[in-house]
């Protein structure tokens, strides 16, 4: 399979983007940093906004969700918004507040399961921590990002001699007693050691630490694989690949008429019901403030703006796995490196309807790229995305799409090099003036 230089460079940039984003808080900082370099300015929800035609800005809520926008020349009531939604979080393990879990002379970190990761893939991996710490600085509470680059933790497997049925019954961990991560020995690391570890990493006194939100991540860098290096492997491809494609589509867009918006939400993997999640008010709050900048208003104009708008929910799709063909709908297999997949489900686990399918085909033609249709196997429960939540909350026609991938929710997922650039081109076509 021939991989062009353009596709290769795009995939390399995606790998770098994921390398820089081991937690949702880091993902938002990576997004914000790239936005600032392209002339986007930061806004604060607590301030009054003075918005002007052509303005490029972004706003962060909760440290782990971000909405960026580029204001068009026409009033939203006349042309609507073009919106892309993705999510910054990935399933995995999070550290409990009372961290140290001594057992005999071993020191372990207690964890909670976040979302629905494939827990077996966390065994025997080089693990570390990244996230956000809250500090008391004078009378103010402030936030600092933290990331341990070295391999700090491990979840060693039990030897097969002590677990003879592991290959027949699968690797399973008891969520309470067998998932704590090994950090060291109590003789070397006394009580309070973990807080000291945090304070030294941040170069602040331990007394300033007030709280922490820490995700476990795989320290192994992303890379290419396969005979032609046509595939990539990394953590958090779901859903940082969509965040990356959405960001680049926004940065290069040339739609001067419509206001375009990219929303990057946290907490999709746990249902989106939070104040910075897709089932909250964040997106509607920002859209209303963008609408209010128009010179003349009418009580119906905000609803008219939404009625003229379109939204794409960008999230990963299940790529056909040749070792497990019975897991897939036989007439709708989506294959890696054969284009982005439109996701459809009559029970509205995905938001795409017939109009969305027609729009998807129109976008493929405009971008001159291949595409596929994904339908879940009828006898299996179907996952979901932020698409149905945003569609129902806002009343905006929505379509769900994403790149096919293998091992979704594994600590190390795989996807195709070609599909990454094609998704960006699809989203760029969507943001352009059709």
Rosetta blueprint (number, residue, H / E / L):
1 X L
2 X L
3 X L
4 X L
5 X H
6 X H
7 X H
8 X H
9 X H
10 X H
11 X H
12 X H
13 X H
14 X H
15 X H
16 X H
17 X H
18 X H
19 X H
20 X L
21 X L
22 X L
23 X L
24 X H
25 X H
26 X H
27 X H
28 X H
29 X H
30 X H
31 X H
32 X H
33 X H
34 X H
35 X H
36 X H
37 X H
38 X L
39 X L
40 X L
41 X E
42 X E
43 X E
44 X L
45 X L
46 X L
47 X L
48 X L
49 X L
50 X L
51 X L
52 X L
53 X L
54 X L
55 X L
56 X E
57 X E
58 X E
59 X E
60 X E
61 X E
62 X L
63 X L
64 X L
65 X E
66 X E
67 X E
68 X E
69 X E
70 X E
71 X L
72 X L
73 X L
74 X L
75 X L
76 X H
77 X H
78 X H
79 X H
80 X L
81 X E
82 X E
83 X E
84 X E
85 X E
86 X E
87 X E
88 X L
89 X L
90 X L
91 X L
92 X E
93 X E
94 X E
95 X E
96 X E
97 X E
98 X E
99 X E
100 X E
101 X E
102 X E
103 X E
104 X L
105 X L
106 X E
107 X E
108 X E
109 X E
110 X E
111 X E
112 X E
113 X E
114 X E
115 X L
116 X L
117 X L
118 X L
119 X H
120 X H
121 X H
122 X H
123 X L
124 X L
125 X L
126 X L
127 X E
128 X E
129 X E
130 X E
131 X E
132 X E
133 X E
134 X E
135 X E
136 X E
137 X E
138 X L
139 X L
140 X E
141 X E
142 X E
143 X E
144 X E
145 X E
146 X E
147 X E
148 X L
149 X L
150 X L
151 X L
152 X L
153 X E
154 X E
155 X L
156 X L
157 X L
158 X L
159 X L
160 X H
161 X H
162 X H
163 X L
164 X L
165 X L
166 X H
167 X H
168 X H
169 X H
170 X L
171 X L
172 X L
173 X L
174 X L
175 X L
176 X L
177 X L
178 X L
179 X L
180 X L
181 X E
182 X E
183 X E
184 X E
185 X E
186 X L
187 X L
188 X L
189 X L
190 X L
191 X L
192 X L
193 X H
194 X H
195 X H
196 X H
197 X H
198 X H
199 X H
200 X H
201 X H
202 X H
203 X L
204 X L
205 X L
206 X H
207 X H
208 X H
209 X E
210 X E
211 X E
212 X E
213 X E
214 X E
215 X E
216 X E
217 X E
218 X E
219 X L
220 X L
221 X L
222 X L
223 X E
224 X E
225 X E
226 X L
227 X L
228 X L
229 X L
230 X L
231 X E
232 X E
233 X E
234 X E
235 X L
236 X L
237 X H
238 X H
239 X H
240 X H
241 X H
242 X H
243 X H
244 X H
245 X H
246 X H
247 X H
248 X H
249 X H
250 X H
251 X H
252 X H
253 X L
254 X L
255 X L
256 X L
257 X L
258 X L
259 X E
260 X E
261 X E
262 X E
263 X E
264 X E
265 X E
266 X L
267 X L
268 X H
269 X H
270 X H
271 X L
272 X L
273 X L
274 X L
275 X L
276 X L
277 X L
278 X L
279 X L
280 X L
281 X L
282 X H
283 X H
284 X H
285 X H
286 X H
287 X H
288 X H
289 X H
290 X H
291 X H
292 X H
293 X L
294 X L
295 X L
296 X L
297 X L
298 X L
299 X L
300 X L
301 X H
302 X H
303 X H
304 X H
305 X H
306 X H
307 X H
308 X L
309 X L
310 X E
311 X E
312 X E
313 X E
314 X E
315 X L
316 X L
317 X E
318 X E
319 X L
320 X L
321 X L
322 X L
323 X L
324 X L
325 X H
326 X H
327 X H
328 X L
329 X L
330 X L
331 X L
332 X L
333 X L
334 X L
335 X L
336 X L
337 X L
338 X L
339 X L
340 X E
341 X E
342 X E
343 X E
344 X E
345 X L
346 X L
347 X L
348 X L
349 X L
350 X L
351 X L
352 X L
353 X L
354 X H
355 X H
356 X H
357 X H
358 X H
359 X H
360 X H
361 X H
362 X H
363 X H
364 X H
365 X H
366 X H
367 X H
368 X L
369 X L
370 X L
371 X E
372 X E
373 X E
374 X E
375 X E
376 X L
377 X L
378 X L
379 X L
380 X L
381 X L
382 X L
383 X L
384 X L
385 X L
386 X H
387 X H
388 X H
389 X H
390 X H
391 X H
392 X H
393 X H
394 X H
395 X L
396 X L
397 X E
398 X E
399 X E
400 X E
401 X E
402 X E
403 X L
404 X E
405 X E
406 X E
407 X L
408 X L
409 X L
410 X L
411 X L
412 X L
413 X E
414 X E
415 X E
416 X E
417 X H
418 X H
419 X H
420 X H
421 X H
422 X H
423 X H
424 X H
425 X H
426 X H
427 X H
428 X H
429 X H
430 X H
431 X H
432 X L
433 X L
434 X L
